[in-house]
Amino acid sequence: MQLQKANRRRGKTRLLLQSPSGGGKTMSALLIARGLAEGGWPGVCVIDTENHSADLYSDLGEYKVLPLPAPFTPERYIEAIAACEHAGAEVIIIDSISHEWEYLLDFHGSLPGSSFAAWSKVTPRHAAFIQRMLQSPCHIVATVRAKTEYALSEKNGRQVPEKVGMKPIQREGIDYEFTTVLELDLRHQATASKDRTRLFAGRPPFIPTEETGRLILAWCQGGSPEPVQEEPAPDDEEVLGQVSQCTSLGELTAIYHRCTEAQRQSLLGAFQQQKQFIQKSSQLTDQLLNQTIHRNGNDARTT
């Protein structure tokens, strides 16, 4: 446990866009993602659970789409994120994460026994999905369906409904997992309900554009670089143990490159000795194999 000076590190954003139907979640997510992707549209991947809604905006650019049909299990979301990462994505849009929670609610309702006990089979699966989003090396832009919440307030002596915010169709507290949460209204205007970047807090409603993504990207790159964690070199005794158990030249070469320059010189004899042993063992194996093949061939001719 050690105190250290506060220092914001460079990293990737975790952005949540929430709105009722017609709020422009998909379009806004695409425009913001384009601003975040330094390599342009090819660096944007969309995990689409919204019945191919991402394809409707293909005129914007050549982004990639990964359709994700039902069942919307957390595990399938996790696989989809991994697939986007392997495809070289800079920004992953998950449109939307509401389906994951709705699936888990249905799953919870189908479990026998008490409702409280059933959550023990639901929460770990949801937590794994959330952690996979947080640990991704890509920027994450997630969308969530939301219901507009109203409360009665008194005005001119009458009780009238007044909008008090949005309730996302996701597990309560989902906003804690994101750097910024933007609420979109039916005019496609965004208001920040949470903003750790302080780029949008207190700002009047605005329509998200590529510039929004570029602002967030600049904020992400404004911190200090992550410190490089160098793996400590093994000591001489550990190296000798690894060398003595080595059975292939490729493995021996890998051990050699992990050593310090001083170890490469002082332990060179051990490496050369093991190399000769591996080569002789390989030759002996080849000889035995050839003898076996030759013997089997003779046996076949005599029969």
DRENVOKE-387410 format. One record per residue (C-alpha): x negated, y negated, z; residue number from 1; chain; residue in three letters. Coordinates in Angstrom, 2 decimals, decimal comma. Example, Ala and Ser with C-alpha at 12.3 -4.5 7.8 and 13.67 -1.06 7.14 Angstrom:
2
+---------+---------+---------+-----+---+-----+
!      px !      py !      pz !   k ! c !   r !
+---------+---------+---------+-----+---+-----+
!  -12,30 !    4,50 !    7,80 !   1 ! A ! Ala !
!  -13,67 !    1,06 !    7,14 !   2 ! A ! Ser !
+---------+---------+---------+-----+---+-----+
//
This chain:
303
+---------+---------+---------+-----+---+-----+
!      px !      py !      pz !   k ! c !   r !
+---------+---------+---------+-----+---+-----+
!    0,00 !    0,00 !    0,00 !   1 ! A ! Met !
!   -1,65 !   -3,22 !   -1,16 !   2 ! A ! Gln !
!   -0,46 !   -6,82 !   -1,55 !   3 ! A ! Leu !
!   -1,21 !   -8,43 !   -4,87 !   4 ! A ! Gln !
!   -0,47 !  -11,67 !   -6,65 !   5 ! A ! Lys !
!    2,83 !  -11,73 !   -8,58 !   6 ! A ! Ala !
!    2,13 !  -11,28 !  -12,27 !   7 ! A ! Asn !
!    4,68 !  -10,67 !  -15,01 !   8 ! A ! Arg !
!    3,51 !   -8,00 !  -17,42 !   9 ! A ! Arg !
!    4,21 !   -7,82 !  -21,11 !  10 ! A ! Arg !
!    6,91 !   -5,33 !  -21,87 !  11 ! A ! Gly !
!   10,02 !   -4,45 !  -23,82 !  12 ! A ! Lys !
!   13,43 !   -5,96 !  -23,28 !  13 ! A ! Thr !
!   16,51 !   -4,08 !  -22,13 !  14 ! A ! Arg !
!   19,49 !   -6,05 !  -23,46 !  15 ! A ! Leu !
!   23,16 !   -5,24 !  -22,89 !  16 ! A ! Leu !
!   25,93 !   -6,70 !  -25,06 !  17 ! A ! Leu !
!   29,47 !   -6,26 !  -23,79 !  18 ! A ! Gln !
!   32,77 !   -7,37 !  -25,26 !  19 ! A ! Ser !
!   36,32 !   -6,23 !  -25,92 !  20 ! A ! Pro !
!   37,24 !   -4,91 !  -29,35 !  21 ! A ! Ser !
!   36,52 !   -7,48 !  -32,05 !  22 ! A ! Gly !
!   33,84 !   -9,30 !  -30,10 !  23 ! A ! Gly !
!   31,10 !   -8,61 !  -32,64 !  24 ! A ! Gly !
!   28,89 !   -6,28 !  -30,60 !  25 ! A ! Lys !
!   27,42 !   -4,36 !  -33,54 !  26 ! A ! Thr !
!   26,72 !   -7,39 !  -35,73 !  27 ! A ! Met !
!   25,20 !   -9,35 !  -32,83 !  28 ! A ! Ser !
!   23,04 !   -6,37 !  -31,84 !  29 ! A ! Ala !
!   21,70 !   -6,05 !  -35,39 !  30 ! A ! Leu !
!   20,81 !   -9,73 !  -35,70 !  31 ! A ! Leu !
!   19,08 !   -9,80 !  -32,32 !  32 ! A ! Ile !
!   17,22 !   -6,57 !  -33,15 !  33 ! A ! Ala !
!   15,95 !   -8,09 !  -36,40 !  34 ! A ! Arg !
!   14,44 !  -10,95 !  -34,43 !  35 ! A ! Gly !
!   12,83 !   -8,50 !  -32,00 !  36 ! A ! Leu !
!   11,35 !   -6,26 !  -34,72 !  37 ! A ! Ala !
!    8,01 !   -7,67 !  -35,84 !  38 ! A ! Glu !
!    7,99 !   -5,24 !  -38,77 !  39 ! A ! Gly !
!   11,39 !   -6,37 !  -40,03 !  40 ! A ! Gly !
!   14,49 !   -4,28 !  -40,66 !  41 ! A ! Trp !
!   12,62 !   -0,95 !  -41,14 !  42 ! A ! Pro !
!   11,69 !   -1,16 !  -37,45 !  43 ! A ! Gly !
!   15,35 !   -1,20 !  -36,36 !  44 ! A ! Val !
!   17,16 !    2,09 !  -35,59 !  45 ! A ! Cys !
!   20,84 !    2,32 !  -34,64 !  46 ! A ! Val !
!   22,29 !    5,22 !  -32,67 !  47 ! A ! Ile !
!   25,87 !    4,97 !  -33,92 !  48 ! A ! Asp !
!   28,71 !    6,48 !  -31,88 !  49 ! A ! Thr !
!   31,26 !    4,03 !  -33,28 !  50 ! A ! Glu !
!   32,41 !    6,00 !  -36,33 !  51 ! A ! Asn !
!   29,79 !    4,64 !  -38,76 !  52 ! A ! His !
!   30,39 !    1,00 !  -37,84 !  53 ! A ! Ser !
!   26,66 !    0,27 !  -38,26 !  54 ! A ! Ala !
!   26,91 !    1,16 !  -41,96 !  55 ! A ! Asp !
!   29,37 !   -1,70 !  -42,50 !  56 ! A ! Leu !
!   26,54 !   -4,23 !  -42,22 !  57 ! A ! Tyr !
!   24,03 !   -2,49 !  -44,52 !  58 ! A ! Ser !
!   23,87 !   -5,65 !  -46,65 !  59 ! A ! Asp !
!   21,85 !   -7,29 !  -43,85 !  60 ! A ! Leu !
!   18,78 !   -5,15 !  -44,47 !  61 ! A ! Gly !
!   17,26 !   -1,68 !  -44,64 !  62 ! A ! Glu !
!   17,62 !   -0,58 !  -41,04 !  63 ! A ! Tyr !
!   18,00 !    3,09 !  -40,10 !  64 ! A ! Lys !
!   21,16 !    4,67 !  -38,69 !  65 ! A ! Val !
!   21,44 !    7,87 !  -36,66 !  66 ! A ! Leu !
!   25,12 !    8,91 !  -36,48 !  67 ! A ! Pro !
!   25,93 !   10,53 !  -33,13 !  68 ! A ! Leu !
!   29,27 !   12,36 !  -33,22 !  69 ! A ! Pro !
!   31,00 !   13,97 !  -30,24 !  70 ! A ! Ala !
!   30,31 !   15,47 !  -27,78 !  71 ! A ! Pro !
!   28,72 !   12,36 !  -26,30 !  72 ! A ! Phe !
!   26,64 !   14,11 !  -23,66 !  73 ! A ! Thr !
!   23,80 !   12,25 !  -21,92 !  74 ! A ! Pro !
!   21,45 !   14,90 !  -23,27 !  75 ! A ! Glu !
!   22,40 !   14,13 !  -26,88 !  76 ! A ! Arg !
!   21,80 !   10,42 !  -26,28 !  77 ! A ! Tyr !
!   18,36 !   11,31 !  -24,88 !  78 ! A ! Ile !
!   17,57 !   13,40 !  -27,98 !  79 ! A ! Glu !
!   18,71 !   10,55 !  -30,23 !  80 ! A ! Ala !
!   16,42 !    8,06 !  -28,47 !  81 ! A ! Ile !
!   13,49 !   10,45 !  -28,92 !  82 ! A ! Ala !
!   14,32 !   10,88 !  -32,62 !  83 ! A ! Ala !
!   14,29 !    7,10 !  -33,14 !  84 ! A ! Cys !
!   10,96 !    6,78 !  -31,35 !  85 ! A ! Glu !
!    9,43 !    9,52 !  -33,51 !  86 ! A ! His !
!   10,71 !    7,69 !  -36,60 !  87 ! A ! Ala !
!    8,63 !    4,65 !  -35,62 !  88 ! A ! Gly !
!   11,39 !    2,41 !  -34,27 !  89 ! A ! Ala !
!   10,44 !   -0,92 !  -32,72 !  90 ! A ! Glu !
!   14,00 !   -1,63 !  -31,60 !  91 ! A ! Val !
!   16,65 !    0,96 !  -30,76 !  92 ! A ! Ile !
!   20,29 !   -0,13 !  -30,77 !  93 ! A ! Ile !
!   22,60 !    2,20 !  -28,85 !  94 ! A ! Ile !
!   26,11 !    1,41 !  -30,08 !  95 ! A ! Asp !
!   27,69 !    2,18 !  -27,69 !  96 ! A ! Ser !
!   26,90 !    3,63 !  -24,26 !  97 ! A ! Ile !
!   30,57 !    3,65 !  -23,23 !  98 ! A ! Ser !
!   31,08 !    7,05 !  -24,86 !  99 ! A ! His !
!   28,48 !    8,63 !  -22,60 ! 100 ! A ! Glu !
!   30,32 !    7,53 !  -19,46 ! 101 ! A ! Trp !
!   33,73 !    8,49 !  -20,81 ! 102 ! A ! Glu !
!   32,37 !   11,97 !  -21,57 ! 103 ! A ! Tyr !
!   31,04 !   12,31 !  -18,02 ! 104 ! A ! Leu !
!   34,36 !   11,19 !  -16,54 ! 105 ! A ! Leu !
!   36,14 !   13,90 !  -18,54 ! 106 ! A ! Asp !
!   33,50 !   16,42 !  -17,48 ! 107 ! A ! Phe !
!   33,91 !   15,41 !  -13,83 ! 108 ! A ! His !
!   37,67 !   15,83 !  -14,08 ! 109 ! A ! Gly !
!   37,29 !   19,35 !  -15,46 ! 110 ! A ! Ser !
!   35,13 !   20,60 !  -12,57 ! 111 ! A ! Leu !
!   36,78 !   22,70 !   -9,86 ! 112 ! A ! Pro !
!   36,62 !   21,80 !   -6,19 ! 113 ! A ! Gly !
!   36,55 !   18,44 !   -4,52 ! 114 ! A ! Ser !
!   35,96 !   15,28 !   -6,50 ! 115 ! A ! Ser !
!   33,11 !   14,23 !   -4,19 ! 116 ! A ! Phe !
!   31,21 !   17,50 !   -4,64 ! 117 ! A ! Ala !
!   31,70 !   17,37 !   -8,41 ! 118 ! A ! Ala !
!   29,73 !   14,12 !   -8,65 ! 119 ! A ! Trp !
!   26,56 !   16,03 !   -7,74 ! 120 ! A ! Ser !
!   26,76 !   17,63 !  -11,18 ! 121 ! A ! Lys !
!   27,45 !   14,34 !  -12,96 ! 122 ! A ! Val !
!   25,12 !   11,77 !  -11,40 ! 123 ! A ! Thr !
!   21,80 !   13,49 !  -12,26 ! 124 ! A ! Pro !
!   22,78 !   13,75 !  -15,93 ! 125 ! A ! Arg !
!   23,73 !   10,07 !  -16,10 ! 126 ! A ! His !
!   20,57 !    9,07 !  -14,22 ! 127 ! A ! Ala !
!   18,42 !   10,99 !  -16,72 ! 128 ! A ! Ala !
!   19,97 !    9,03 !  -19,59 ! 129 ! A ! Phe !
!   19,42 !    5,69 !  -17,85 ! 130 ! A ! Ile !
!   15,80 !    6,55 !  -17,05 ! 131 ! A ! Gln !
!   15,19 !    7,57 !  -20,67 ! 132 ! A ! Arg !
!   16,37 !    4,15 !  -21,81 ! 133 ! A ! Met !
!   14,19 !    2,37 !  -19,25 ! 134 ! A ! Leu !
!   11,09 !    4,41 !  -20,08 ! 135 ! A ! Gln !
!   11,29 !    4,02 !  -23,85 ! 136 ! A ! Ser !
!    8,32 !    2,22 !  -25,45 ! 137 ! A ! Pro !
!   10,82 !    0,44 !  -27,74 ! 138 ! A ! Cys !
!   13,05 !   -2,56 !  -27,19 ! 139 ! A ! His !
!   16,53 !   -1,32 !  -26,26 ! 140 ! A ! Ile !
!   19,70 !   -3,17 !  -27,26 ! 141 ! A ! Val !
!   22,75 !   -1,37 !  -25,88 ! 142 ! A ! Ala !
!   26,37 !   -2,25 !  -26,47 ! 143 ! A ! Thr !
!   29,25 !   -1,41 !  -24,16 ! 144 ! A ! Val !
!   32,98 !   -1,69 !  -24,57 ! 145 ! A ! Arg !
!   34,59 !   -3,97 !  -22,02 ! 146 ! A ! Ala !
!   37,99 !   -4,89 !  -20,72 ! 147 ! A ! Lys !
!   38,79 !   -8,49 !  -19,91 ! 148 ! A ! Thr !
!   39,61 !   -8,89 !  -16,22 ! 149 ! A ! Glu !
!   42,15 !  -11,41 !  -14,98 ! 150 ! A ! Tyr !
!   43,18 !  -12,65 !  -11,56 ! 151 ! A ! Ala !
!   46,15 !  -14,74 !  -10,52 ! 152 ! A ! Leu !
!   45,32 !  -18,28 !   -9,50 ! 153 ! A ! Ser !
!   47,55 !  -21,12 !   -8,46 ! 154 ! A ! Glu !
!   47,93 !  -23,99 !  -10,89 ! 155 ! A ! Lys !
!   50,55 !  -26,74 !  -10,53 ! 156 ! A ! Asn !
!   52,32 !  -24,66 !   -7,93 ! 157 ! A ! Gly !
!   52,54 !  -21,62 !  -10,17 ! 158 ! A ! Arg !
!   50,64 !  -18,32 !  -10,28 ! 159 ! A ! Gln !
!   48,94 !  -18,03 !  -13,66 ! 160 ! A ! Val !
!   46,50 !  -15,37 !  -14,92 ! 161 ! A ! Pro !
!   42,93 !  -16,58 !  -15,21 ! 162 ! A ! Glu !
!   40,03 !  -14,77 !  -16,83 ! 163 ! A ! Lys !
!   37,41 !  -13,82 !  -14,24 ! 164 ! A ! Val !
!   35,01 !  -11,79 !  -16,36 ! 165 ! A ! Gly !
!   34,60 !   -8,51 !  -18,16 ! 166 ! A ! Met !
!   34,61 !   -4,98 !  -16,81 ! 167 ! A ! Lys !
!   32,33 !   -2,72 !  -18,88 ! 168 ! A ! Pro !
!   33,44 !    0,82 !  -19,65 ! 169 ! A ! Ile !
!   30,43 !    2,34 !  -17,96 ! 170 ! A ! Gln !
!   29,38 !    3,28 !  -14,47 ! 171 ! A ! Arg !
!   29,71 !    0,45 !  -11,97 ! 172 ! A ! Glu !
!   26,45 !   -1,45 !  -11,60 ! 173 ! A ! Gly !
!   25,18 !   -0,67 !  -15,11 ! 174 ! A ! Ile !
!   24,09 !   -4,31 !  -15,46 ! 175 ! A ! Asp !
!   21,38 !   -3,74 !  -12,83 ! 176 ! A ! Tyr !
!   19,44 !   -1,68 !  -15,38 ! 177 ! A ! Glu !
!   19,10 !   -4,46 !  -17,97 ! 178 ! A ! Phe !
!   16,91 !   -7,53 !  -18,31 ! 179 ! A ! Thr !
!   19,71 !   -9,59 !  -19,85 ! 180 ! A ! Thr !
!   23,46 !   -9,07 !  -20,12 ! 181 ! A ! Val !
!   25,40 !  -11,09 !  -22,70 ! 182 ! A ! Leu !
!   29,20 !  -11,21 !  -22,77 ! 183 ! A ! Glu !
!   30,76 !  -11,77 !  -26,20 ! 184 ! A ! Leu !
!   34,22 !  -13,27 !  -26,63 ! 185 ! A ! Asp !
!   36,59 !  -12,88 !  -29,57 ! 186 ! A ! Leu !
!   34,93 !  -15,84 !  -31,29 ! 187 ! A ! Arg !
!   31,65 !  -13,87 !  -31,20 ! 188 ! A ! His !
!   30,15 !  -16,39 !  -28,78 ! 189 ! A ! Gln !
!   27,80 !  -15,13 !  -26,09 ! 190 ! A ! Ala !
!   27,47 !  -16,14 !  -22,46 ! 191 ! A ! Thr !
!   24,81 !  -14,73 !  -20,15 ! 192 ! A ! Ala !
!   26,20 !  -13,06 !  -17,04 ! 193 ! A ! Ser !
!   22,70 !  -11,94 !  -16,07 ! 194 ! A ! Lys !
!   19,41 !  -13,25 !  -17,41 ! 195 ! A ! Asp !
!   16,01 !  -12,51 !  -15,91 ! 196 ! A ! Arg !
!   14,33 !  -14,27 !  -18,83 ! 197 ! A ! Thr !
!   16,04 !  -17,57 !  -17,91 ! 198 ! A ! Arg !
!   16,38 !  -18,26 !  -21,63 ! 199 ! A ! Leu !
!   20,18 !  -18,28 !  -21,63 ! 200 ! A ! Phe !
!   21,23 !  -18,92 !  -18,03 ! 201 ! A ! Ala !
!   23,38 !  -22,05 !  -17,81 ! 202 ! A ! Gly !
!   23,44 !  -22,40 !  -21,58 ! 203 ! A ! Arg !
!   26,76 !  -23,16 !  -23,33 ! 204 ! A ! Pro !
!   28,32 !  -20,28 !  -25,28 ! 205 ! A ! Pro !
!   26,36 !  -19,55 !  -28,47 ! 206 ! A ! Phe !
!   26,54 !  -17,20 !  -31,45 ! 207 ! A ! Ile !
!   23,64 !  -14,68 !  -31,38 ! 208 ! A ! Pro !
!   21,31 !  -14,79 !  -34,38 ! 209 ! A ! Thr !
!   17,87 !  -13,50 !  -35,34 ! 210 ! A ! Glu !
!   16,45 !  -16,51 !  -33,51 ! 211 ! A ! Glu !
!   17,94 !  -15,12 !  -30,30 ! 212 ! A ! Thr !
!   15,84 !  -11,99 !  -30,79 ! 213 ! A ! Gly !
!   12,72 !  -14,02 !  -31,55 ! 214 ! A ! Arg !
!   13,17 !  -16,01 !  -28,33 ! 215 ! A ! Leu !
!   13,42 !  -12,79 !  -26,32 ! 216 ! A ! Ile !
!   10,39 !  -11,34 !  -28,14 ! 217 ! A ! Leu !
!    8,30 !  -14,41 !  -27,31 ! 218 ! A ! Ala !
!    9,30 !  -14,05 !  -23,66 ! 219 ! A ! Trp !
!    8,33 !  -10,37 !  -23,67 ! 220 ! A ! Cys !
!    4,92 !  -11,18 !  -25,15 ! 221 ! A ! Gln !
!    4,31 !  -14,09 !  -22,79 ! 222 ! A ! Gly !
!    3,27 !  -11,96 !  -19,82 ! 223 ! A ! Gly !
!   -0,10 !  -10,48 !  -19,03 ! 224 ! A ! Ser !
!   -1,15 !   -7,32 !  -20,89 ! 225 ! A ! Pro !
!   -0,68 !   -4,07 !  -19,05 ! 226 ! A ! Glu !
!   -3,91 !   -2,96 !  -17,38 ! 227 ! A ! Pro !
!   -5,55 !   -0,03 !  -19,12 ! 228 ! A ! Val !
!   -5,54 !    3,00 !  -16,87 ! 229 ! A ! Gln !
!   -8,77 !    4,80 !  -17,69 ! 230 ! A ! Glu !
!   -8,89 !    8,45 !  -16,76 ! 231 ! A ! Glu !
!  -11,89 !    9,05 !  -14,47 ! 232 ! A ! Pro !
!  -14,57 !   11,28 !  -15,94 ! 233 ! A ! Ala !
!  -14,83 !   14,74 !  -14,31 ! 234 ! A ! Pro !
!  -17,87 !   15,45 !  -12,14 ! 235 ! A ! Asp !
!  -20,66 !   17,77 !  -13,32 ! 236 ! A ! Asp !
!  -19,39 !   20,80 !  -11,40 ! 237 ! A ! Glu !
!  -15,92 !   20,44 !  -12,89 ! 238 ! A ! Glu !
!  -17,35 !   20,11 !  -16,40 ! 239 ! A ! Val !
!  -19,49 !   23,24 !  -15,98 ! 240 ! A ! Leu !
!  -16,44 !   25,18 !  -14,81 ! 241 ! A ! Gly !
!  -14,44 !   24,06 !  -17,85 ! 242 ! A ! Gln !
!  -17,31 !   24,89 !  -20,21 ! 243 ! A ! Val !
!  -17,78 !   28,40 !  -18,79 ! 244 ! A ! Ser !
!  -14,07 !   29,19 !  -19,30 ! 245 ! A ! Gln !
!  -13,93 !   27,73 !  -22,80 ! 246 ! A ! Cys !
!  -13,03 !   30,21 !  -25,58 ! 247 ! A ! Thr !
!  -12,98 !   28,07 !  -28,74 ! 248 ! A ! Ser !
!  -15,25 !   25,51 !  -30,38 ! 249 ! A ! Leu !
!  -12,38 !   23,03 !  -30,63 ! 250 ! A ! Gly !
!  -11,77 !   23,19 !  -26,88 ! 251 ! A ! Glu !
!  -15,51 !   22,88 !  -26,21 ! 252 ! A ! Leu !
!  -15,71 !   19,77 !  -28,40 ! 253 ! A ! Thr !
!  -12,79 !   18,18 !  -26,54 ! 254 ! A ! Ala !
!  -14,51 !   18,74 !  -23,19 ! 255 ! A ! Ile !
!  -17,73 !   17,25 !  -24,58 ! 256 ! A ! Tyr !
!  -15,97 !   14,05 !  -25,67 ! 257 ! A ! His !
!  -14,37 !   13,60 !  -22,23 ! 258 ! A ! Arg !
!  -17,81 !   13,50 !  -20,60 ! 259 ! A ! Cys !
!  -19,87 !   10,41 !  -19,90 ! 260 ! A ! Thr !
!  -22,98 !    9,78 !  -21,98 ! 261 ! A ! Glu !
!  -25,16 !   10,81 !  -19,03 ! 262 ! A ! Ala !
!  -23,27 !   14,11 !  -18,67 ! 263 ! A ! Gln !
!  -23,61 !   14,85 !  -22,37 ! 264 ! A ! Arg !
!  -27,38 !   14,65 !  -22,02 ! 265 ! A ! Gln !
!  -27,80 !   16,43 !  -18,69 ! 266 ! A ! Ser !
!  -25,34 !   19,24 !  -19,50 ! 267 ! A ! Leu !
!  -26,30 !   19,66 !  -23,14 ! 268 ! A ! Leu !
!  -27,93 !   23,04 !  -22,44 ! 269 ! A ! Gly !
!  -24,71 !   24,44 !  -20,96 ! 270 ! A ! Ala !
!  -22,70 !   23,26 !  -23,97 ! 271 ! A ! Phe !
!  -25,17 !   24,81 !  -26,43 ! 272 ! A ! Gln !
!  -25,25 !   28,10 !  -24,51 ! 273 ! A ! Gln !
!  -21,44 !   28,35 !  -24,48 ! 274 ! A ! Gln !
!  -21,30 !   27,43 !  -28,16 ! 275 ! A ! Lys !
!  -23,62 !   30,33 !  -29,01 ! 276 ! A ! Gln !
!  -21,55 !   32,66 !  -26,83 ! 277 ! A ! Phe !
!  -18,30 !   31,64 !  -28,58 ! 278 ! A ! Ile !
!  -19,89 !   32,08 !  -32,01 ! 279 ! A ! Gln !
!  -21,25 !   35,55 !  -31,15 ! 280 ! A ! Lys !
!  -17,90 !   36,57 !  -29,68 ! 281 ! A ! Ser !
!  -16,18 !   35,43 !  -32,85 ! 282 ! A ! Ser !
!  -18,61 !   37,40 !  -35,02 ! 283 ! A ! Gln !
!  -18,12 !   40,52 !  -32,90 ! 284 ! A ! Leu !
!  -14,35 !   40,16 !  -33,15 ! 285 ! A ! Thr !
!  -14,60 !   39,88 !  -36,94 ! 286 ! A ! Asp !
!  -16,78 !   43,00 !  -37,11 ! 287 ! A ! Gln !
!  -14,37 !   45,04 !  -35,00 ! 288 ! A ! Leu !
!  -11,45 !   43,83 !  -37,10 ! 289 ! A ! Leu !
!  -13,21 !   44,80 !  -40,34 ! 290 ! A ! Asn !
!  -14,08 !   48,23 !  -38,94 ! 291 ! A ! Gln !
!  -10,46 !   48,78 !  -37,94 ! 292 ! A ! Thr !
!   -9,19 !   47,78 !  -41,37 ! 293 ! A ! Ile !
!  -11,79 !   50,02 !  -43,07 ! 294 ! A ! His !
!  -10,91 !   52,96 !  -40,81 ! 295 ! A ! Arg !
!   -7,20 !   52,55 !  -41,42 ! 296 ! A ! Asn !
!   -7,83 !   52,44 !  -45,15 ! 297 ! A ! Gly !
!   -9,79 !   55,72 !  -45,04 ! 298 ! A ! Asn !
!   -7,08 !   57,35 !  -42,94 ! 299 ! A ! Asp !
!   -4,46 !   56,32 !  -45,46 ! 300 ! A ! Ala !
!   -6,44 !   57,86 !  -48,35 ! 301 ! A ! Arg !
!   -6,95 !   61,19 !  -46,56 ! 302 ! A ! Thr !
!   -3,24 !   61,51 !  -45,90 ! 303 ! A ! Thr !
+---------+---------+---------+-----+---+-----+
//
